[in-house]
Structures are given as structure tokens and as C-alpha cells.
Amino acid sequence: MTKTALVTGANKGIGYEIAKRLLEAGFRVLVGARDRERGETAVQALREFGDAHWISLDVADLASIERAAAAVKQQYPDLALLVNNAGIPGDMHKVGWAFEAEELAATHQVNFVGPFALSKALLPLLIANSGTIQNVTIPIEPLPYFNAFAYATSKAPLNVMTKSWAMSFAAENMPVQIFAVMPGAVSTDLNGRMTGDFVKTPAQAAQFIVGFLLDGENRNGQVINDDGTLAVY
């Protein structure tokens, strides 16, 4: 039986490639995108691989999230997978104290508050369908070669949400799981399409991410590093 997945930010980059791989695996895929033209263009291309549909969704806008969740509940009650992929990096080169509070608030809205609100709104469906929430995340430990203050501080609560919700799911024996994956350095619009021996293509990142969705393992509460090991907090 076909299962439905919603992938946020799926009109381009890693999200598009995640959607493609899920379609190839037999999912119906809802392409969450805020821009109608870009979303529908992506859907037309993705239909070469399976049953894709555009959902109007802006994770920076709580009202948009509410509308999208209502549409999914009405039209796709078989939703079994939510991939929180959409994100913004903020300025990855600015030192932490140079940010304005408004900049941080905008980054946190997209990278944590939006995914939280969407996950909460769709949780009843995911419970009913023994579903999965997968969060696409990054390392949150500042490093000499990666000290992106806004990005890391906005993804840290997403990682906490992953572990906290998972603990509660397990404690209450709920038929749903949540986990997170760090794809590592990926060449996308977020980083100006960086290149290097250590940089993945969006297709390679999606293969890594989706592999954990399709391997049949219960990964509830895991935050998975880009080398496949588990992050320990």
C-alpha cells in the first residue's frame, strides 16, 4: 500500500533529491514549498519518478503551517513520514555577538519553530499511521572550520526536540518515531554551492539521509552524524 511523505523545502537541493528517492521507493510525496511556481515546476519534474504533489508551505509562517497541516489532514490522511528539511543558515561567517536579535529570531523560526509547529500539527496522523519524523540537521559543536553561530544555535533545539520527543514516545509506547540526520557538507544554495573533496552533492546527501528511512531499523531518538555514527549529547 502506498504511503505518503511530506518533505519540506523539496523544490530544490537536498529536499528535491530526498523527494526523488522516496518516490523511487514507492512513496507518494508532498513537495512542501512556499513558492507555487517553483513548487509546481519541481512536481512536474518529480512525476517522472512517481506520484508527487505540491503543498503550499512556508515554515517561516505559522499561519501557512496551519493551512498546510489542515490540507494534509483532509487530503492525505495516510501520511506516514514527515521530513523536516527546509532551513536557512543565517550569515555563516559573522561572529556570534555581531548578530541582531531579529536575525537570530528569523533563523530560529525556520530551523526550529517551524518544524516544531508542523510536527506537532501532523503528529496525530503520524501516530495513527505508525509514522516517522526525520529532521535534517547539522553539528552544533562550534569548530574552527565550522562556527556558524545562527545556524548552529537554531539547529540545537531541533536536536533537543528529536531526543525529547523520542524519549516521550518510548515512555508512552506511542507507535511513532523521530530521529535526525546530519548529511555533512553539501553543495547547495545555502553555502554558495561550495566545492571540495569533502563536499557531497545533493543527490549523495539524499541517498545518505533516505537510507536511514528505508533500512527497517527503529532509530527513535538517534541523531546521526555524517559518518553514520551517533551523536552523543
Contacts in CASP RR format, 6 or more apart in sequence:
PFRMAT RR
TARGET T0000
AUTHOR 0000-0000-0000
METHOD contacts of the structure
MODEL  1
MTKTALVTGANKGIGYEIAKRLLEAGFRVLVGARDRERGETAVQALREFG
DAHWISLDVADLASIERAAAAVKQQYPDLALLVNNAGIPGDMHKVGWAFE
AEELAATHQVNFVGPFALSKALLPLLIANSGTIQNVTIPIEPLPYFNAFA
YATSKAPLNVMTKSWAMSFAAENMPVQIFAVMPGAVSTDLNGRMTGDFVK
TPAQAAQFIVGFLLDGENRNGQVINDDGTLAVY
1 78 0 8 1.000
2 26 0 8 1.000
2 27 0 8 1.000
2 28 0 8 1.000
2 51 0 8 1.000
2 78 0 8 1.000
3 26 0 8 1.000
3 27 0 8 1.000
3 28 0 8 1.000
3 78 0 8 1.000
3 80 0 8 1.000
3 81 0 8 1.000
3 129 0 8 1.000
4 27 0 8 1.000
4 28 0 8 1.000
4 29 0 8 1.000
4 30 0 8 1.000
4 76 0 8 1.000
4 78 0 8 1.000
4 79 0 8 1.000
4 80 0 8 1.000
4 81 0 8 1.000
5 19 0 8 1.000
5 22 0 8 1.000
5 27 0 8 1.000
5 28 0 8 1.000
5 29 0 8 1.000
5 30 0 8 1.000
5 79 0 8 1.000
5 80 0 8 1.000
5 81 0 8 1.000
5 82 0 8 1.000
5 83 0 8 1.000
6 29 0 8 1.000
6 30 0 8 1.000
6 32 0 8 1.000
6 55 0 8 1.000
6 72 0 8 1.000
6 76 0 8 1.000
6 79 0 8 1.000
6 81 0 8 1.000
6 82 0 8 1.000
6 83 0 8 1.000
6 122 0 8 1.000
7 15 0 8 1.000
7 18 0 8 1.000
7 19 0 8 1.000
7 22 0 8 1.000
7 29 0 8 1.000
7 30 0 8 1.000
7 31 0 8 1.000
7 32 0 8 1.000
7 83 0 8 1.000
7 85 0 8 1.000
8 15 0 8 1.000
8 32 0 8 1.000
8 57 0 8 1.000
8 59 0 8 1.000
8 83 0 8 1.000
8 84 0 8 1.000
8 85 0 8 1.000
8 86 0 8 1.000
8 115 0 8 1.000
8 118 0 8 1.000
9 15 0 8 1.000
9 31 0 8 1.000
9 32 0 8 1.000
9 33 0 8 1.000
9 57 0 8 1.000
9 59 0 8 1.000
9 85 0 8 1.000
9 86 0 8 1.000
9 87 0 8 1.000
10 16 0 8 1.000
10 18 0 8 1.000
10 19 0 8 1.000
10 29 0 8 1.000
10 31 0 8 1.000
10 32 0 8 1.000
10 33 0 8 1.000
10 39 0 8 1.000
10 42 0 8 1.000
10 85 0 8 1.000
11 31 0 8 1.000
11 32 0 8 1.000
11 33 0 8 1.000
11 35 0 8 1.000
11 38 0 8 1.000
11 39 0 8 1.000
11 41 0 8 1.000
11 42 0 8 1.000
12 38 0 8 1.000
12 42 0 8 1.000
12 189 0 8 1.000
13 188 0 8 1.000
13 189 0 8 1.000
13 202 0 8 1.000
14 85 0 8 1.000
14 136 0 8 1.000
14 183 0 8 1.000
14 186 0 8 1.000
14 188 0 8 1.000
14 202 0 8 1.000
14 205 0 8 1.000
14 206 0 8 1.000
14 209 0 8 1.000
15 83 0 8 1.000
15 85 0 8 1.000
15 86 0 8 1.000
15 202 0 8 1.000
15 206 0 8 1.000
16 42 0 8 1.000
16 46 0 8 1.000
16 202 0 8 1.000
17 202 0 8 1.000
17 203 0 8 1.000
17 205 0 8 1.000
17 206 0 8 1.000
17 207 0 8 1.000
18 83 0 8 1.000
18 85 0 8 1.000
18 206 0 8 1.000
18 209 0 8 1.000
18 210 0 8 1.000
19 29 0 8 1.000
19 31 0 8 1.000
19 42 0 8 1.000
19 46 0 8 1.000
19 52 0 8 1.000
20 46 0 8 1.000
20 49 0 8 1.000
20 206 0 8 1.000
21 206 0 8 1.000
21 207 0 8 1.000
21 210 0 8 1.000
22 29 0 8 1.000
22 81 0 8 1.000
22 83 0 8 1.000
22 210 0 8 1.000
22 213 0 8 1.000
23 29 0 8 1.000
23 46 0 8 1.000
23 49 0 8 1.000
23 50 0 8 1.000
23 51 0 8 1.000
23 52 0 8 1.000
24 49 0 8 1.000
24 50 0 8 1.000
25 210 0 8 1.000
25 214 0 8 1.000
26 50 0 8 1.000
27 81 0 8 1.000
28 50 0 8 1.000
28 51 0 8 1.000
28 52 0 8 1.000
28 53 0 8 1.000
28 76 0 8 1.000
29 46 0 8 1.000
29 50 0 8 1.000
29 51 0 8 1.000
29 52 0 8 1.000
29 53 0 8 1.000
30 52 0 8 1.000
30 53 0 8 1.000
30 54 0 8 1.000
30 55 0 8 1.000
30 72 0 8 1.000
30 76 0 8 1.000
30 79 0 8 1.000
31 39 0 8 1.000
31 42 0 8 1.000
31 43 0 8 1.000
31 46 0 8 1.000
31 52 0 8 1.000
31 53 0 8 1.000
31 54 0 8 1.000
31 55 0 8 1.000
32 39 0 8 1.000
32 54 0 8 1.000
32 55 0 8 1.000
32 56 0 8 1.000
32 57 0 8 1.000
32 68 0 8 1.000
32 86 0 8 1.000
33 39 0 8 1.000
33 42 0 8 1.000
33 54 0 8 1.000
33 55 0 8 1.000
33 56 0 8 1.000
33 57 0 8 1.000
34 56 0 8 1.000
34 57 0 8 1.000
34 58 0 8 1.000
34 60 0 8 1.000
34 61 0 8 1.000
34 64 0 8 1.000
36 54 0 8 1.000
36 56 0 8 1.000
39 54 0 8 1.000
40 54 0 8 1.000
42 52 0 8 1.000
42 54 0 8 1.000
43 52 0 8 1.000
43 53 0 8 1.000
43 54 0 8 1.000
46 52 0 8 1.000
55 68 0 8 1.000
55 71 0 8 1.000
55 72 0 8 1.000
56 64 0 8 1.000
56 67 0 8 1.000
56 68 0 8 1.000
56 71 0 8 1.000
57 64 0 8 1.000
57 65 0 8 1.000
57 68 0 8 1.000
57 118 0 8 1.000
58 64 0 8 1.000
58 65 0 8 1.000
59 65 0 8 1.000
59 86 0 8 1.000
59 87 0 8 1.000
59 109 0 8 1.000
59 110 0 8 1.000
59 114 0 8 1.000
59 115 0 8 1.000
59 118 0 8 1.000
60 106 0 8 1.000
60 109 0 8 1.000
60 110 0 8 1.000
60 114 0 8 1.000
62 113 0 8 1.000
62 114 0 8 1.000
62 117 0 8 1.000
65 114 0 8 1.000
65 117 0 8 1.000
65 118 0 8 1.000
65 121 0 8 1.000
66 117 0 8 1.000
66 121 0 8 1.000
68 118 0 8 1.000
69 118 0 8 1.000
69 121 0 8 1.000
69 122 0 8 1.000
72 79 0 8 1.000
72 122 0 8 1.000
72 125 0 8 1.000
73 122 0 8 1.000
73 125 0 8 1.000
77 125 0 8 1.000
77 128 0 8 1.000
78 129 0 8 1.000
79 122 0 8 1.000
79 125 0 8 1.000
79 126 0 8 1.000
79 129 0 8 1.000
80 126 0 8 1.000
80 129 0 8 1.000
80 130 0 8 1.000
80 131 0 8 1.000
80 132 0 8 1.000
81 126 0 8 1.000
81 131 0 8 1.000
81 132 0 8 1.000
81 133 0 8 1.000
81 134 0 8 1.000
81 213 0 8 1.000
82 118 0 8 1.000
82 119 0 8 1.000
82 122 0 8 1.000
82 126 0 8 1.000
82 132 0 8 1.000
82 133 0 8 1.000
82 134 0 8 1.000
83 134 0 8 1.000
83 136 0 8 1.000
83 209 0 8 1.000
83 213 0 8 1.000
84 115 0 8 1.000
84 118 0 8 1.000
84 119 0 8 1.000
84 133 0 8 1.000
84 134 0 8 1.000
84 135 0 8 1.000
84 136 0 8 1.000
84 158 0 8 1.000
85 136 0 8 1.000
86 110 0 8 1.000
86 115 0 8 1.000
87 110 0 8 1.000
87 111 0 8 1.000
87 190 0 8 1.000
88 106 0 8 1.000
88 107 0 8 1.000
88 110 0 8 1.000
88 111 0 8 1.000
88 190 0 8 1.000
89 107 0 8 1.000
89 148 0 8 1.000
89 150 0 8 1.000
89 151 0 8 1.000
89 190 0 8 1.000
89 191 0 8 1.000
90 103 0 8 1.000
90 107 0 8 1.000
90 148 0 8 1.000
90 150 0 8 1.000
90 151 0 8 1.000
91 99 0 8 1.000
91 103 0 8 1.000
91 150 0 8 1.000
92 148 0 8 1.000
92 150 0 8 1.000
92 151 0 8 1.000
92 191 0 8 1.000
93 148 0 8 1.000
94 149 0 8 1.000
94 150 0 8 1.000
95 149 0 8 1.000
96 149 0 8 1.000
96 150 0 8 1.000
99 149 0 8 1.000
99 150 0 8 1.000
103 150 0 8 1.000
104 150 0 8 1.000
104 153 0 8 1.000
104 154 0 8 1.000
107 150 0 8 1.000
107 151 0 8 1.000
107 153 0 8 1.000
107 154 0 8 1.000
108 153 0 8 1.000
108 154 0 8 1.000
108 157 0 8 1.000
110 154 0 8 1.000
111 151 0 8 1.000
111 154 0 8 1.000
111 155 0 8 1.000
111 158 0 8 1.000
112 154 0 8 1.000
112 155 0 8 1.000
112 157 0 8 1.000
112 158 0 8 1.000
112 161 0 8 1.000
115 135 0 8 1.000
115 158 0 8 1.000
115 161 0 8 1.000
116 158 0 8 1.000
116 161 0 8 1.000
119 133 0 8 1.000
119 161 0 8 1.000
119 165 0 8 1.000
119 178 0 8 1.000
123 176 0 8 1.000
126 132 0 8 1.000
126 133 0 8 1.000
126 176 0 8 1.000
127 174 0 8 1.000
127 175 0 8 1.000
127 176 0 8 1.000
130 175 0 8 1.000
130 176 0 8 1.000
131 175 0 8 1.000
131 176 0 8 1.000
131 177 0 8 1.000
132 176 0 8 1.000
132 177 0 8 1.000
132 178 0 8 1.000
132 179 0 8 1.000
132 213 0 8 1.000
133 165 0 8 1.000
133 176 0 8 1.000
133 177 0 8 1.000
133 178 0 8 1.000
133 179 0 8 1.000
134 178 0 8 1.000
134 179 0 8 1.000
134 180 0 8 1.000
134 181 0 8 1.000
134 209 0 8 1.000
134 212 0 8 1.000
134 213 0 8 1.000
135 158 0 8 1.000
135 159 0 8 1.000
135 161 0 8 1.000
135 162 0 8 1.000
135 178 0 8 1.000
135 179 0 8 1.000
135 180 0 8 1.000
135 181 0 8 1.000
136 180 0 8 1.000
136 181 0 8 1.000
136 182 0 8 1.000
136 183 0 8 1.000
136 209 0 8 1.000
137 155 0 8 1.000
137 158 0 8 1.000
137 159 0 8 1.000
137 162 0 8 1.000
137 180 0 8 1.000
137 181 0 8 1.000
137 182 0 8 1.000
137 223 0 8 1.000
138 148 0 8 1.000
138 151 0 8 1.000
138 152 0 8 1.000
138 155 0 8 1.000
138 182 0 8 1.000
138 184 0 8 1.000
139 146 0 8 1.000
139 152 0 8 1.000
139 182 0 8 1.000
139 184 0 8 1.000
139 225 0 8 1.000
139 231 0 8 1.000
140 152 0 8 1.000
140 153 0 8 1.000
140 155 0 8 1.000
140 156 0 8 1.000
140 159 0 8 1.000
141 152 0 8 1.000
142 149 0 8 1.000
142 152 0 8 1.000
158 180 0 8 1.000
159 180 0 8 1.000
159 223 0 8 1.000
159 231 0 8 1.000
159 233 0 8 1.000
161 178 0 8 1.000
162 178 0 8 1.000
162 179 0 8 1.000
162 180 0 8 1.000
162 221 0 8 1.000
162 222 0 8 1.000
162 223 0 8 1.000
163 221 0 8 1.000
163 223 0 8 1.000
163 233 0 8 1.000
165 178 0 8 1.000
165 221 0 8 1.000
166 177 0 8 1.000
166 178 0 8 1.000
166 179 0 8 1.000
166 220 0 8 1.000
166 221 0 8 1.000
166 222 0 8 1.000
167 221 0 8 1.000
168 174 0 8 1.000
169 176 0 8 1.000
169 177 0 8 1.000
169 178 0 8 1.000
169 220 0 8 1.000
170 220 0 8 1.000
177 218 0 8 1.000
177 219 0 8 1.000
177 220 0 8 1.000
177 221 0 8 1.000
178 220 0 8 1.000
178 221 0 8 1.000
179 212 0 8 1.000
179 219 0 8 1.000
179 220 0 8 1.000
179 221 0 8 1.000
179 222 0 8 1.000
179 223 0 8 1.000
179 224 0 8 1.000
180 221 0 8 1.000
180 222 0 8 1.000
180 223 0 8 1.000
180 224 0 8 1.000
181 208 0 8 1.000
181 209 0 8 1.000
181 212 0 8 1.000
181 223 0 8 1.000
181 224 0 8 1.000
182 223 0 8 1.000
182 224 0 8 1.000
182 225 0 8 1.000
182 226 0 8 1.000
182 231 0 8 1.000
183 200 0 8 1.000
183 205 0 8 1.000
183 208 0 8 1.000
183 209 0 8 1.000
183 226 0 8 1.000
184 200 0 8 1.000
184 205 0 8 1.000
184 226 0 8 1.000
185 191 0 8 1.000
185 194 0 8 1.000
185 198 0 8 1.000
185 199 0 8 1.000
185 200 0 8 1.000
185 226 0 8 1.000
186 199 0 8 1.000
186 200 0 8 1.000
186 201 0 8 1.000
186 202 0 8 1.000
186 204 0 8 1.000
186 205 0 8 1.000
187 193 0 8 1.000
187 194 0 8 1.000
187 195 0 8 1.000
187 199 0 8 1.000
187 200 0 8 1.000
187 201 0 8 1.000
187 202 0 8 1.000
188 202 0 8 1.000
200 208 0 8 1.000
208 226 0 8 1.000
212 219 0 8 1.000
212 224 0 8 1.000
222 230 0 8 1.000
223 230 0 8 1.000
223 231 0 8 1.000
223 233 0 8 1.000
224 230 0 8 1.000
224 231 0 8 1.000
225 231 0 8 1.000
END
